[in-house]
Every structure is written in C-alpha cells, then in structure tokens.
C-alpha cells in the first residue's frame, strides 16, 4: 500500500505525528482511514454537471519540504474525474474547512444544486 512512495519519505498519522512505514501500511489497511470527506454536488438542471469533492489523508508530506508537513489533500473533480482544483493542508481541520468551502463554491456554481455526502470515513 505504500508502494510508489519514495524510500526514506517520512510518514505521519492523521494527527501529524511521525510514524514508521509499517504503521502507515497498517493504517492504510483500515477501510476508510484515509478518507476524511467525500461529497458530490449535482446540478438538477444539467445532469451532465457534477462536482466530486474529496478530502483524504495521504500520510506523506506532499509539499516541498514544508513545515508543518502537508499530509492532507482536498480536490475537486468533474464528471469525467478530471481534477479541476486541489489544495494541500497540514491538518485535518484545515482540510475539512477547505472541503466545505469547495462544496459551497460548487453549490454556488450550480443552478439547482443537490448535495450528496458519503459517510464511510473512520476516525
């Protein structure tokens, strides 16, 4: 599960504490541990218009030697799963706040928005 990550990269748990790779593999094996939130915004006036907003724990620093490490990512995808926007964050709280802001922005962009929230995350 940690394949594809450069050897020697530091892993972090969802609280930002450094952990060994073996612990990261254990956490990644827990269904839902990496998912913070997943929301779909649909426009009922244009069923081809969809925005999927996803916030995840990635466990390794996604930044360029950032302090603190950027271990969460929030991204917005269109119906074809093309990434429209994404941002990286150091804390789960920051990532969750950004997720909500992206949901609000998507609702403002849609003419007749419907919001569907996935609730299978594990804390």
Order of alpha helices (4+ residues) and beta strands (2+ residues): beta-beta-alpha-beta-beta-beta-beta-alpha-beta
